[in-house]
Amino acid sequence: MQSKTFFYKLRELRIAHKLTYKDMGKMLGLSTTHYWQIENKKRGLYYQTAKKIANIFHMKPDEIFYQDYQ
């Protein structure tokens, strides 16, 4: 189950890196709307997309998407 923390953390990372929804969509090969829907809990997230997002931020997927990551 995805927590609110994951969505909040994803948004905070994007803003901290001065990226827009459009920037993220372009880097991920998704439409701006598709990415917005992921970040705003309107669409599910595939593992491959999670890996791409983590790569953008030079992180491991678990660091962003797994609540109990140490």
C-alpha positions as CSV (number, residue, x, y, z in Angstrom):
1,M,0.0,0.0,0.0
2,Q,1.4,3.4,-1.0
3,S,1.5,6.0,1.8
4,K,0.9,9.7,1.7
5,T,4.6,10.1,2.5
6,F,5.6,8.6,-0.9
7,F,3.6,11.2,-2.8
8,Y,4.7,14.0,-0.6
9,K,8.4,13.0,-1.0
10,L,8.1,12.7,-4.8
11,R,6.6,16.2,-5.0
12,E,9.3,17.6,-2.7
13,L,12.1,16.0,-4.7
14,R,10.7,17.4,-7.9
15,I,10.4,20.9,-6.5
16,A,13.8,20.8,-4.8
17,H,15.4,19.9,-8.2
18,K,13.4,22.8,-9.8
19,L,11.6,20.4,-12.2
20,T,8.0,20.9,-13.5
21,Y,5.4,18.2,-14.2
22,K,6.3,18.8,-17.9
23,D,10.0,18.3,-17.2
24,M,9.3,15.0,-15.4
25,G,7.0,13.8,-18.1
26,K,9.5,14.5,-20.8
27,M,12.3,12.8,-18.9
28,L,10.1,9.7,-18.3
29,G,8.6,9.6,-21.7
30,L,5.1,10.3,-20.3
31,S,2.7,13.1,-20.9
32,T,2.6,16.0,-18.5
33,T,-0.9,14.8,-17.4
34,H,0.2,11.2,-16.9
35,Y,3.0,12.3,-14.6
36,W,0.7,14.8,-12.7
37,Q,-1.7,11.9,-12.2
38,I,1.0,9.7,-10.6
39,E,2.1,12.5,-8.3
40,N,-1.4,13.3,-7.3
41,K,-2.6,9.7,-6.6
42,K,-4.8,9.6,-9.7
43,R,-2.9,6.9,-11.5
44,G,-0.8,3.8,-10.4
45,L,2.9,3.6,-10.7
46,Y,4.7,0.8,-12.6
47,Y,8.0,-0.4,-11.2
48,Q,9.8,0.5,-14.4
49,T,8.6,4.1,-14.0
50,A,9.6,4.1,-10.4
51,K,13.1,3.1,-11.4
52,K,13.3,5.9,-14.0
53,I,12.1,8.4,-11.4
54,A,14.7,7.2,-8.9
55,N,17.4,7.6,-11.6
56,I,16.4,11.2,-12.2
57,F,17.1,12.0,-8.6
58,H,20.2,9.7,-8.3
59,M,18.5,7.5,-5.7
60,K,17.3,3.9,-5.3
61,P,13.6,3.3,-5.8
62,D,13.3,2.2,-2.2
63,E,14.6,5.5,-0.9
64,I,11.6,7.3,-2.5
65,F,8.8,4.7,-2.7
66,Y,9.3,2.5,0.4
67,Q,8.3,4.1,3.6
68,D,10.5,2.0,5.9
69,Y,13.7,2.4,3.9
70,Q,16.7,2.7,6.2
